[in-house]
Amino acid sequence: AAPVDLKAHFAVIMTHIQVGELTWAVDFADASYRTVARGKASGVFSVLVKGTGAATTDGTFADGHLVPVASRSAVSDEDGVYEVRMRFDNGVLSRVVDRGAPPHKERVVVTRNLLHNVADPLSAMLIPFGNNAFAPANCKRTLRIYDGRRRYNLALSYKRLDKVRMKRGYSGKALVCNVVLHPIAGYKVGSLVVRYLAGKDDLEMWFAPIAGVAVLAPVRALMPTMIGTMDIRADEFVAHKAQNKP
């Protein structure tokens, strides 16, 4: 299949005011992929990080499976400024290098036994599908995520079909999944994330297919907060075949 590029832009809306943005690019070439995200605002870098961030992941894509190989992220958040690099061998996390201020001592320790069968945040959000992008079964999964400091699960289940319309790119059906956040380790006991988001059943993620490859990517996320619902919404979602890639 020809290589495929996706370029997406997201606005972060809180109480009808844009408070941030996120850019996300995904390149599929041969049997590999690269995904790059940059953002600034609460919740745009990953569901759990407040501040600014940039992340890149390289991996393999074959037989309907995305397998991360290397992930790099640079973050400024409540922990300070730090950089994390992760290495995966055959999809198994094998090495983590954390440069920056150490996590707060009150955080729940991330032990090695919690890191089996995990993915980086960017790879986890890309969902391969079979014949039907909008089949309810595509929502039936648990995303086991480790970002280098925090370990959490996102339990997805089918909610409904909806529609999206972008300023540029995709317009059409969206698969809406209900999301339940399960923090596991790397958080301060009693943190706002644990108190106000963990275990709630009113989070949503909307997914749309990337044209030219059988993979779903997020186009919208709705997260309740203490002051209203945060709406992370794609206004550009453009995929095309990159015929001239080397």
KAKALIN-V871914 format. One record per pair of residues at least 4 apart in sequence whose ideal C-beta (glycine too) atoms are under 7 Angstrom apart, sorted by sequence separation. I is the first residue (numbers start at 1). J is the second residue. D is the distance in Angstrom with one decimal. If there is no record, write none. Layout:
# KAKALIN-V871914
i=I j=J d=D
i=I j=J d=D
This chain:
# KAKALIN-V871914
i=13 j=17 d=6.8
i=43 j=47 d=6.1
i=45 j=49 d=4.6
i=49 j=53 d=6.0
i=88 j=92 d=6.1
i=103 j=107 d=4.8
i=110 j=114 d=5.8
i=119 j=123 d=4.6
i=120 j=124 d=6.8
i=121 j=125 d=6.7
i=129 j=133 d=5.1
i=166 j=170 d=5.7
i=183 j=187 d=5.1
i=187 j=191 d=5.1
i=190 j=194 d=6.6
i=191 j=195 d=6.9
i=192 j=196 d=5.5
i=193 j=197 d=5.3
i=194 j=198 d=4.8
i=13 j=18 d=5.7
i=14 j=19 d=4.8
i=28 j=33 d=5.0
i=39 j=44 d=3.7
i=61 j=66 d=5.5
i=76 j=81 d=4.8
i=88 j=93 d=5.6
i=89 j=94 d=4.4
i=119 j=124 d=4.3
i=146 j=151 d=4.9
i=166 j=171 d=5.8
i=190 j=195 d=6.4
i=193 j=198 d=6.7
i=210 j=215 d=5.1
i=224 j=229 d=5.3
i=225 j=230 d=5.5
i=12 j=18 d=6.6
i=27 j=33 d=6.5
i=39 j=45 d=5.0
i=88 j=94 d=6.3
i=129 j=135 d=7.0
i=165 j=171 d=4.3
i=187 j=193 d=6.2
i=223 j=229 d=6.8
i=11 j=18 d=5.2
i=12 j=19 d=5.3
i=26 j=33 d=6.5
i=27 j=34 d=4.8
i=59 j=66 d=5.9
i=60 j=67 d=4.8
i=75 j=82 d=5.9
i=86 j=93 d=6.3
i=87 j=94 d=5.3
i=145 j=152 d=5.7
i=164 j=171 d=6.5
i=187 j=194 d=5.7
i=209 j=216 d=5.7
i=210 j=217 d=5.5
i=222 j=229 d=5.7
i=223 j=230 d=4.6
i=12 j=20 d=3.8
i=42 j=50 d=4.8
i=45 j=53 d=3.3
i=59 j=67 d=5.3
i=87 j=95 d=4.1
i=208 j=216 d=6.7
i=12 j=21 d=6.3
i=26 j=35 d=4.6
i=59 j=68 d=4.2
i=60 j=69 d=6.4
i=74 j=83 d=4.8
i=86 j=95 d=6.9
i=129 j=138 d=5.1
i=144 j=153 d=5.6
i=145 j=154 d=6.6
i=163 j=172 d=6.7
i=207 j=216 d=4.0
i=208 j=217 d=6.7
i=222 j=231 d=5.8
i=11 j=21 d=5.7
i=12 j=22 d=6.9
i=25 j=35 d=6.9
i=45 j=55 d=6.9
i=59 j=69 d=4.9
i=73 j=83 d=7.0
i=86 j=96 d=5.3
i=143 j=153 d=6.7
i=163 j=173 d=6.2
i=164 j=174 d=4.7
i=183 j=193 d=6.4
i=207 j=217 d=6.6
i=10 j=21 d=6.4
i=25 j=36 d=4.9
i=57 j=68 d=5.5
i=58 j=69 d=5.3
i=73 j=84 d=5.1
i=127 j=138 d=6.1
i=142 j=153 d=5.4
i=143 j=154 d=4.2
i=163 j=174 d=6.4
i=183 j=194 d=5.4
i=207 j=218 d=5.8
i=208 j=219 d=4.6
i=221 j=232 d=4.3
i=9 j=21 d=6.8
i=10 j=22 d=4.2
i=40 j=52 d=4.4
i=58 j=70 d=5.0
i=84 j=96 d=6.8
i=85 j=97 d=4.5
i=161 j=173 d=5.8
i=162 j=174 d=4.9
i=206 j=218 d=6.7
i=207 j=219 d=6.6
i=220 j=232 d=6.7
i=24 j=37 d=4.6
i=72 j=85 d=5.1
i=142 j=155 d=4.9
i=143 j=156 d=6.8
i=205 j=218 d=5.6
i=206 j=219 d=5.2
i=220 j=233 d=5.0
i=9 j=23 d=5.5
i=10 j=24 d=7.0
i=23 j=37 d=6.9
i=39 j=53 d=6.0
i=57 j=71 d=4.4
i=84 j=98 d=5.2
i=142 j=156 d=7.0
i=161 j=175 d=6.5
i=162 j=176 d=5.1
i=206 j=220 d=3.8
i=220 j=234 d=6.4
i=22 j=37 d=6.4
i=23 j=38 d=5.3
i=71 j=86 d=4.4
i=141 j=156 d=5.4
i=161 j=176 d=6.8
i=183 j=198 d=5.2
i=219 j=234 d=4.3
i=8 j=24 d=4.6
i=38 j=54 d=4.5
i=55 j=71 d=7.0
i=56 j=72 d=5.1
i=82 j=98 d=6.4
i=83 j=99 d=4.6
i=140 j=156 d=7.0
i=160 j=176 d=4.9
i=181 j=197 d=5.1
i=182 j=198 d=6.7
i=205 j=221 d=5.1
i=22 j=39 d=3.6
i=55 j=72 d=6.8
i=70 j=87 d=5.7
i=82 j=99 d=6.2
i=83 j=100 d=6.1
i=139 j=156 d=4.9
i=140 j=157 d=6.3
i=159 j=176 d=4.6
i=181 j=198 d=5.4
i=204 j=221 d=6.9
i=7 j=25 d=5.4
i=21 j=39 d=6.7
i=37 j=55 d=5.2
i=55 j=73 d=4.0
i=82 j=100 d=2.3
i=139 j=157 d=5.7
i=140 j=158 d=6.6
i=159 j=177 d=6.0
i=204 j=222 d=4.4
i=219 j=237 d=5.8
i=6 j=25 d=6.6
i=20 j=39 d=6.6
i=21 j=40 d=6.9
i=54 j=73 d=6.8
i=69 j=88 d=5.5
i=81 j=100 d=5.8
i=82 j=101 d=6.1
i=124 j=143 d=4.3
i=139 j=158 d=4.1
i=158 j=177 d=6.5
i=159 j=178 d=4.4
i=180 j=199 d=6.4
i=203 j=222 d=6.7
i=6 j=26 d=4.3
i=20 j=40 d=5.2
i=21 j=41 d=6.9
i=36 j=56 d=4.8
i=53 j=73 d=6.4
i=54 j=74 d=5.2
i=68 j=88 d=4.9
i=80 j=100 d=6.1
i=157 j=177 d=6.6
i=203 j=223 d=5.4
i=20 j=41 d=2.0
i=53 j=74 d=6.8
i=80 j=101 d=3.8
i=124 j=145 d=4.9
i=156 j=177 d=4.4
i=157 j=178 d=4.9
i=180 j=201 d=5.7
i=5 j=27 d=5.2
i=19 j=41 d=5.2
i=22 j=44 d=4.2
i=34 j=56 d=7.0
i=35 j=57 d=5.1
i=53 j=75 d=4.5
i=79 j=101 d=6.2
i=93 j=115 d=5.2
i=136 j=158 d=3.7
i=156 j=178 d=7.0
i=181 j=203 d=6.6
i=202 j=224 d=5.5
i=68 j=91 d=6.9
i=156 j=179 d=5.8
i=178 j=201 d=6.4
i=180 j=203 d=6.9
i=4 j=28 d=4.6
i=20 j=44 d=5.6
i=34 j=58 d=5.1
i=51 j=75 d=6.4
i=52 j=76 d=4.9
i=67 j=91 d=4.3
i=79 j=103 d=5.7
i=121 j=145 d=5.4
i=179 j=203 d=4.1
i=200 j=224 d=6.8
i=3 j=28 d=6.0
i=51 j=76 d=4.7
i=79 j=104 d=6.9
i=93 j=118 d=5.7
i=119 j=144 d=6.6
i=154 j=179 d=5.4
i=155 j=180 d=4.4
i=179 j=204 d=6.4
i=3 j=29 d=4.2
i=33 j=59 d=5.5
i=49 j=75 d=6.2
i=51 j=77 d=3.5
i=118 j=144 d=4.9
i=119 j=145 d=6.2
i=121 j=147 d=5.2
i=178 j=204 d=6.4
i=179 j=205 d=5.2
i=197 j=223 d=6.9
i=32 j=59 d=6.8
i=50 j=77 d=5.3
i=117 j=144 d=5.7
i=118 j=145 d=6.5
i=120 j=147 d=6.8
i=134 j=161 d=5.9
i=154 j=181 d=6.1
i=155 j=182 d=6.4
i=177 j=204 d=7.0
i=212 j=239 d=6.0
i=32 j=60 d=5.5
i=33 j=61 d=4.8
i=49 j=77 d=5.1
i=50 j=78 d=6.2
i=118 j=146 d=4.2
i=176 j=204 d=5.8
i=177 j=205 d=5.1
i=211 j=239 d=4.2
i=12 j=41 d=4.2
i=31 j=60 d=5.7
i=32 j=61 d=6.2
i=152 j=181 d=6.4
i=153 j=182 d=4.2
i=196 j=225 d=6.9
i=208 j=237 d=6.5
i=210 j=239 d=4.8
i=212 j=241 d=5.3
i=31 j=61 d=5.9
i=45 j=75 d=6.8
i=152 j=182 d=6.2
i=176 j=206 d=5.2
i=177 j=207 d=6.8
i=196 j=226 d=6.1
i=31 j=62 d=4.8
i=115 j=146 d=5.9
i=152 j=183 d=4.9
i=153 j=184 d=6.5
i=12 j=44 d=5.4
i=152 j=184 d=5.6
i=174 j=206 d=4.4
i=175 j=207 d=4.7
i=28 j=61 d=6.1
i=33 j=66 d=6.5
i=151 j=184 d=4.5
i=174 j=207 d=6.5
i=10 j=44 d=6.8
i=86 j=120 d=6.3
i=151 j=185 d=4.5
i=174 j=208 d=5.2
i=151 j=186 d=5.4
i=115 j=151 d=6.9
i=139 j=175 d=6.5
i=150 j=186 d=3.6
i=114 j=151 d=5.2
i=138 j=175 d=6.0
i=149 j=186 d=5.1
i=150 j=187 d=6.4
i=139 j=177 d=3.9
i=170 j=208 d=5.4
i=134 j=173 d=5.5
i=110 j=151 d=5.2
i=134 j=175 d=5.0
i=175 j=216 d=6.6
i=133 j=175 d=6.9
i=164 j=206 d=6.7
i=162 j=206 d=6.5
i=164 j=208 d=6.4
i=159 j=204 d=6.5
i=174 j=219 d=5.9
i=103 j=149 d=5.9
i=71 j=120 d=4.0
i=98 j=148 d=6.1
i=68 j=119 d=5.8
i=98 j=149 d=7.0
i=68 j=120 d=5.2
i=96 j=148 d=5.8
i=93 j=146 d=6.8
i=68 j=123 d=4.5
i=164 j=219 d=5.4
i=164 j=220 d=6.7
i=66 j=123 d=5.4
i=66 j=126 d=5.5
i=66 j=128 d=6.4
i=86 j=148 d=5.7
i=57 j=120 d=5.2
i=65 j=128 d=6.6
i=59 j=123 d=5.9
i=64 j=128 d=4.6
i=84 j=148 d=3.1
i=57 j=122 d=4.6
i=84 j=149 d=6.6
i=57 j=123 d=5.4
i=55 j=122 d=5.8
i=169 j=236 d=5.5
i=170 j=237 d=4.3
i=166 j=234 d=6.2
i=167 j=235 d=4.8
i=168 j=236 d=4.5
i=169 j=237 d=4.2
i=166 j=235 d=5.8
i=167 j=236 d=6.1
i=169 j=238 d=3.7
i=79 j=149 d=6.9
i=114 j=184 d=5.9
i=166 j=236 d=5.9
i=168 j=238 d=5.6
i=114 j=185 d=5.5
i=166 j=237 d=5.2
i=73 j=147 d=6.8
i=46 j=121 d=4.3
i=73 j=148 d=6.4
i=110 j=185 d=4.2
i=109 j=185 d=6.4
i=110 j=186 d=5.0
i=133 j=209 d=4.1
i=108 j=185 d=4.5
i=108 j=186 d=6.5
i=138 j=216 d=6.5
i=107 j=186 d=5.9
i=108 j=187 d=5.8
i=107 j=187 d=6.0
i=127 j=207 d=6.4
i=107 j=188 d=5.3
i=108 j=189 d=6.7
i=106 j=188 d=4.9
i=103 j=186 d=6.9
i=106 j=189 d=6.2
i=133 j=216 d=6.1
i=104 j=188 d=5.8
i=37 j=122 d=5.9
i=129 j=214 d=5.5
i=128 j=214 d=6.0
i=35 j=122 d=4.6
i=128 j=215 d=5.3
i=129 j=216 d=5.9
i=127 j=215 d=6.7
i=126 j=215 d=5.4
i=127 j=216 d=4.3
i=126 j=217 d=5.8
i=125 j=217 d=6.9
i=125 j=218 d=5.4
i=26 j=126 d=6.8
i=46 j=147 d=5.4
i=48 j=150 d=5.4
i=48 j=152 d=6.3
i=47 j=154 d=6.9
i=47 j=181 d=6.6
i=48 j=193 d=5.6
i=64 j=214 d=6.9
i=43 j=223 d=6.2
i=26 j=210 d=7.0
i=28 j=213 d=5.2
i=43 j=230 d=5.9
i=42 j=230 d=6.8
i=44 j=232 d=6.1
i=43 j=232 d=6.7
i=26 j=217 d=6.7
i=6 j=210 d=5.1
i=4 j=210 d=6.5
i=4 j=212 d=4.0
i=4 j=213 d=4.7
i=2 j=212 d=7.0
i=22 j=232 d=7.0
i=6 j=217 d=6.5
i=15 j=227 d=6.7
i=15 j=228 d=4.6
i=14 j=228 d=6.1
i=14 j=230 d=5.4
i=29 j=245 d=5.7
i=12 j=230 d=6.8
i=13 j=231 d=4.2
i=12 j=232 d=5.3
i=13 j=233 d=6.4
i=10 j=232 d=5.4
i=11 j=233 d=5.7
i=10 j=233 d=6.3
i=10 j=234 d=5.1
i=11 j=235 d=5.7
i=9 j=234 d=6.8
i=8 j=234 d=5.4
i=9 j=235 d=5.9
i=9 j=236 d=4.1
i=8 j=236 d=6.0
i=7 j=236 d=6.8
i=8 j=237 d=4.9
i=7 j=238 d=5.1
i=6 j=239 d=4.5
i=5 j=239 d=6.8
i=4 j=239 d=6.0
i=5 j=240 d=6.0
i=4 j=241 d=5.7
i=5 j=242 d=4.9
i=3 j=241 d=6.8
i=4 j=242 d=6.8
i=2 j=241 d=4.2
i=3 j=242 d=4.4
i=2 j=243 d=5.9
i=3 j=245 d=4.5
